Amino acid sequence: MPGPRITPEQKRRFYWLHLDADGPRLTLAEASRRCGFSYKTGQRLRDGVLRGMSEDERAEHRDLPAPKSWEELSSDAREALRDFNLFREMFFADEPQVWAYDAAMRIVEALADESQRTFIDMNVPPGFGKTTIGLRIGCWLIAGGGFCDPRRGRAMRLMYGAETMTTAKHMTKAIRNFLSLRRPFYDIDRHVRAEKVLAREYGRFKPLRGFDPDTQWREDQFVVAQLEDVELYEKEPTVQAASFKSGFLGERVNFAWWDDISTTKNSSTPKIADQVATFFSNEAERRIEPGGVLVLVGQRLSPLDLHRKRLDARRRDGTPLYQHIVYPAHHDRLCDGVHRQWDGRYEFGAGCLTDERRLPVRDWEAVAEEPNYRTVFQQEDVDPEQTLVLEEWITGGTDRDGFDRPGCLDTDRAFGQHPPKEVGWLVDYATVDPSPSNFWAIEWWAYQPDSRFNYLIWGERKKMPAGTEKGLLDWDQTQGRFVGLMEEMQRASVAAGHPIRVWVIETNVAQRFLTQFEHYRRWRRAWPDVQVIKHETQLNKLDPTYGVSILSQRYRAGLKRLPYLAGDLASRNYLRVKIRELTTYPFSETNDTVMADWMGEFNLPRIVQAAKREIGRIVMPDEKLPPYLRRRQHAVELVG
């Protein structure tokens, strides 16, 4: 009759007492006695372990120490866990890279904040070795880097993702190989050898399968040996591969590195780009544990790419979901005319070349002449020199031409608020840029003819049916009243004391959804002093004098005023889209707010002329008014 089953704990204890190079190396008889089984059982276990090992595993068993705690590490090994650059130099013979050190420390800082998941969008030019840096960071974290805690490092779970599973496996396999080395790493490209070996300084990473036969050590996922006696067969993979095309994502992780998942092909059309973004949001981001970090790393390709999509993502409170870390080839704002290596500070004169070795001055000057330089090397949506508006014209500051711009943001004004009376007589008008299947943009502006300042009062961008209360304008036969956004805005403007005098509506939508219907003619009779201008978009937007380009002059001079009060999420959310469209047009995915803006500018002479006509006195009814406007309700004198 067979004896009692030997437990995994007994096997591991026996290994430690009798076989482990760092153990007491007791005799077979003594180790068997202490573990509570017979000499023959101990002999059988020993022989089975040794037979189950390959030659490499036997050599590893003899030569490599067991996983080491912080207290057991040498002074050099400890210092390497504090300094990422030293770690790379000591174990991989790498030369220091300022941006790589900065990236590693930002990741450690994010991992230290266990209160929330952190998502990072990291943009790096091609040829800077971002994939290699991702692998080095993984090895550093597993060894205990950043936190100086080998136990925590080995307990972490990491994911390496790519567009294809083949690429993802290459990354996972590379880390596995680094951790398995028994001799110093040799760089075949630079013909240099590292000084030390990871597994010798921090203890072996590959588990010994004799006592954990189910332990995974594959190309697509593997588990590293833990400190002390930990049930490895119950542990999730330390490192695993994932990809967009295969749909495999595996377990939840503490750290994920998604490398170059955005490609020219999957950023070519809005539909494909949306599919990639949906996958990433629904699958990749949800694999991150609380307190974990996801890094989406790659070069920018276009305003449609995954990086742009995720940078636009917001949390429930309206704050950006992703932290944006950008390492441009050349730091324009830090440059003092002497092109030298960036030193890691974000101050003027701190150096301007992100990586002087991989992209020296001569090579940088050459790529700066390429058409895609601003996007691929500077990590911008598009080349600002080819776009409608520069970001500095909106935010204020020195632009690329060296001119100080006043900016266009009114930080003391929220959505729905007009400027103070001191600015003078204002002409209120609204514009409508439609779309049969996508987003409509409706904007309410107030123009001051003498100063030529134009104040955005309110904006709405949404998908909208033609009829019903959710559409532009319709008649509710049951209730006997007008419904739709056009009626609500008109009433709100009168109640606020700033009646909209003119509506500018794109011709196609006016004919298709509005002017052909009886309810529109009835609405015009109800508001006889409100003029409607039908605008020809396709005919006029490319006009060299009055086309969309006229917005450039207005924003450059700071004449367009945008509400930007702190805490006003409605205006911030709308302007987030509007500013992106202005600064990426004509390459932007959408241009609804740009078109709505330009339609008003194009028709300003007609708008002002219409507003000068004297009209009568209107008393506003209180139906359909929100509470804050109902409290301000009063009779408004509509005079020119």
Summary of the structure (lengths in Angstrom):
residues: 640
radius of gyration: 32.8
end to end distance: 108.4
largest distance: 111.0
contacts: 2062
relative contact order: 0.08
helix: 40%
strand: 17%
